[in-house]
Amino acid sequence: MPKTLNEIKKLSAYPDNFQKAINFIKITQEYTQDVVAAIEKLISVSQPKRHSKPNDLERLAHVAQKYMPYFVSGSFYEALQATATVCISVAKQEREAQMEAFQRVVVPMKSWIQEDYPRLMKDIKKCYYLKDKMDRSMASVEARKTPERLMRAQEAKNKHQIFFERVENEVMRYKAVHRHHMQCLKVLMLKNYQFERKAKDEFLAAFIKCEAEINAGNAALKEAPKYTTIEEIDLKESKKENEKKSEKKTVQEMNLKSDKSEGQKISKKRKKMEEQIASIKLDKPEKQTEKKEKSAETH
């Protein structure tokens, strides 16, 4: 009894490990897209450029360099110079780390997503097409065996077998592509760790230098003779004027009090003199009356 097309397809079905490998590759492609997008966001650029806009560290370095000429030398000049130097150095290292991460991590993973995976899926699709063509030619032979049908069936079988072996090798190789992706992520983490550790050491050294320079500058300012500022001079002059005004007011108040006391004394003396004069005037008429009385008695 001749075999049907469905029976032939079941007999020529691909092994389970081949199907499972294809499914695993599809899953790998899905999460790899998200991983690449996250890495691109982490390193801030998809294609680092040599003449890109300055980042925060470079802008800080430019500000420090801008104000350095105002100090010429000394502790604050040294602190600004240390700040500018460490910011430029760390910014350069950051760009280099991003460039290396892009070349060693993003480029290969993105290449697999955009080039290798689509090509593999295209080959797998073609493999299924050749298998279907082979199955149909075999079913045709089962229906009626002729030399021509046998020849076409054999050609289809050979063509499918050659192509399947190549695709199967590709599938089994790409089945382990996630290991390569894990190595890429390991490189990314290692480079980030090395960069951050070195940047931390450089920032710490710059901080210690800045702190020492600023402390030395503050100590020198304390030991140096103090120069009076315009504000301090104005404050002193205003204090002197206020003191003069208060002294003048005090003197005026004292003079006023003394004038009042003297006036009171004079008024008291005047009153006393007036009382004495009044008493004298009263005494004189009394004495005159007494004399008149005595003269009358004699007569």
KEGUVO-710370 format. One record per residue (C-alpha): z, x, y. Coordinates in pm, whole numbers, padded with zeros to 5 digits, always signed. Example, Ala and Ser with C-alpha at 12.3 -4.5 7.8 and 13.67 -1.06 7.14 Angstrom:
+00780+01230-00450 +00714+01367-00106 
This chain:
+00000+00000+00000 -00100+00152+00336 +00172+00228+00590 +00190+00034+00913 +00197+00188+01262 +00570+00114+01303 +00649+00279+00973 +00446+00585+01072 +00629+00603+01410 +00966+00592+01236 +00865+00870+01001 +00738+01091+01284 +01033+01021+01518 +01183+01322+01694 +01514+01459+01565 +01839+01335+01721 +01931+01674+01869 +01603+01670+02064 +01675+01326+02209 +02036+01417+02290 +01924+01737+02463 +01684+01539+02684 +01960+01294+02781 +02196+01583+02861 +01933+01746+03083 +01891+01419+03275 +02266+01402+03336 +02267+01766+03446 +01992+01693+03698 +02191+01404+03847 +02512+01597+03913 +02326+01914+04017 +02174+01726+04310 +02521+01630+04436 +02652+01984+04383 +02366+02141+04579 +02413+01893+04865 +02785+01978+04878 +02716+02354+04878 +02462+02320+05159 +02721+02132+05361 +02985+02395+05281 +02777+02688+05402 +02667+02482+05706 +02299+02570+05671 +02020+02496+05427 +01816+02797+05537 +02021+03052+05734 +01833+03198+06031 +01878+03534+06194 +01855+03393+06548 +02060+03078+06516 +02310+02938+06764 +02643+03124+06794 +02931+02979+06598 +03291+02932+06719 +03391+03293+06651 +03090+03433+06835 +03156+03206+07134 +03518+03326+07145 +03399+03687+07133 +03164+03624+07426 +03451+03477+07632 +03671+03781+07560 +03387+04017+07657 +03329+03818+07976 +03684+03875+08103 +03723+04236+07989 +03573+04388+08311 +03842+04214+08519 +04111+04431+08359 +03914+04761+08331 +04186+04915+08115 +04540+04859+08000 +04709+04635+07747 +04524+04313+07831 +04189+04492+07819 +04276+04631+07474 +04385+04286+07354 +04060+04127+07469 +03857+04407+07313 +04039+04368+06980 +03977+03991+06990 +03606+04033+07063 +03564+04301+06795 +03729+04104+06515 +03547+03781+06605 +03207+03952+06604 +03284+04132+06276 +03407+03820+06094 +03120+03608+06228 +02871+03865+06097 +03040+03873+05756 +03038+03494+05746 +02664+03479+05811 +02601+03744+05544 +02816+03553+05293 +02629+03232+05372 +02294+03405+05332 +02396+03551+04996 +02534+03217+04879 +02209+03050+04978 +01994+03305+04795 +02206+03337+04480 +02335+02982+04444 +02139+02722+04638 +01789+02862+04584 +01800+02884+04199 +01976+02548+04157 +01744+02376+04400 +01442+02538+04236 +01547+02396+03900 +01588+02048+04052 +01263+02049+04249 +01034+02249+04016 +01162+02313+03664 +01309+01970+03591 +01002+01768+03706 +00772+01999+03508 +00986+01960+03195 +00993+01580+03229 +00615+01584+03267 +00577+01792+02948 +00814+01562+02758 +00613+01261+02869 +00293+01432+02750 +00462+01516+02420 +00538+01149+02360 +00179+01064+02452 +00040+01312+02194 +00282+01180+01933 +00166+00824+01992 -00197+00938+01966 -00116+01119+01640 +00063+00813+01497 -00230+00588+01579 -00480+00825+01421 -00263+00843+01108 -00241+00463+01098 -00620+00449+01126 -00647+00678+00824 -00400+00459+00636 -00617+00157+00711 -00937+00322+00594 -00981+00682+00493 -01299+00841+00614 -01383+01208+00677 -01411+01149+01050 -01076+00969+01071 -00909+01233+00862 -01049+01506+01086 -00937+01328+01406 -00593+01263+01257 -00554+01630+01162 -00666+01747+01506 -00420+01509+01673 -00142+01628+01444 -00209+01998+01511 -00236+01945+01886 +00092+01752+01894 +00271+02004+01676 +00176+02300+01896 +00274+02120+02215 +00596+01982+02064 +00716+02326+01955 +00670+02457+02309 +00844+02158+02467 +01124+02169+02214 +01196+02532+02305 +01201+02438+02674 +01434+02145+02611 +01678+02352+02408 +01671+02623+02672 +01731+02384+02961 +02002+02212+02761 +02219+02514+02850 +02111+02522+03215 +02452+02389+03319 +02596+02725+03212 +02370+02896+03463 +02481+02648+03729 +02844+02725+03648 +02773+03095+03694 +02618+03018+04032 +02930+02827+04136 +03143+03116+04014 +02945+03354+04236 +02992+03116+04530 +03369+03098+04483 +03397+03475+04438 +03196+03548+04754 +03398+03297+04955 +03723+03445+04828 +03615+03801+04912 +03499+03698+05259 +03815+03502+05342 +04044+03778+05214 +03865+04043+05421 +03854+03816+05727 +04227+03747+05691 +04304+04121+05679 +04091+04189+05987 +04246+03903+06183 +04595+04020+06089 +04520+04376+06206 +04374+04243+06533 +04675+04016+06585 +04919+04303+06534 +04725+04517+06782 +04709+04239+07041 +05079+04166+07005 +05168+04535+07045 +04943+04575+07351 +05076+04262+07521 +05439+04358+07451 +05372+04704+07593 +05212+04550+07900 +05506+04317+07957 +05749+04607+07924 +05548+04810+08175 +05551+04520+08420 +05930+04497+08397 +05972+04870+08464 +05716+04884+08747 +05829+04817+09111 +05811+04454+09197 +05548+04364+09455 +05622+04068+09678 +05356+03801+09666 +05238+03595+09963 +05417+03292+09825 +05744+03483+09801 +05704+03610+10160 +05641+03258+10288 +05943+03134+10096 +06167+03404+10245 +06045+03333+10599 +06102+02962+10558 +06453+03034+10429 +06524+03254+10733 +06399+02985+10971 +06615+02726+10799 +06916+02956+10822 +06852+03015+11196 +06821+02643+11256 +07142+02573+11069 +07326+02849+11261 +07197+02714+11594 +07304+02366+11498 +07648+02492+11399 +07688+02677+11731 +07582+02368+11922 +07831+02157+11733 +08107+02412+11798 +08019+02427+12171 +08019+02052+12186 +08361+02039+12024 +08497+02307+12259 +08356+02122+12561 +08522+01806+12445 +08858+01979+12393 +08839+02150+12733 +08745+01823+12897 +09038+01659+12730 +09269+01938+12852 +09135+01913+13208 +09171+01537+13208 +09528+01574+13084 +09608+01828+13357 +09443+01611+13619 +09639+01310+13501 +09960+01507+13509 +09890+01632+13860 +09808+01282+13976 +10136+01161+13830 +10324+01439+14009 +10150+01361+14339 +10229+00994+14299 +10593+01072+14234 +10604+01290+14547 +10459+01011+14758 +10719+00773+14626 +11003+01013+14705 +10906+01062+15071 +10945+00698+15192 +11281+00671+15011 +11412+00974+15194 +11288+00836+15529 +11466+00505+15474 +11787+00692+15393 +11761+00888+15720 +11703+00571+15920 +12008+00410+15767 +12226+00712+15846 +12109+00720+16212 +12185+00350+16254 +12535+00395+16126 +12610+00669+16379 +12503+00459+16668 
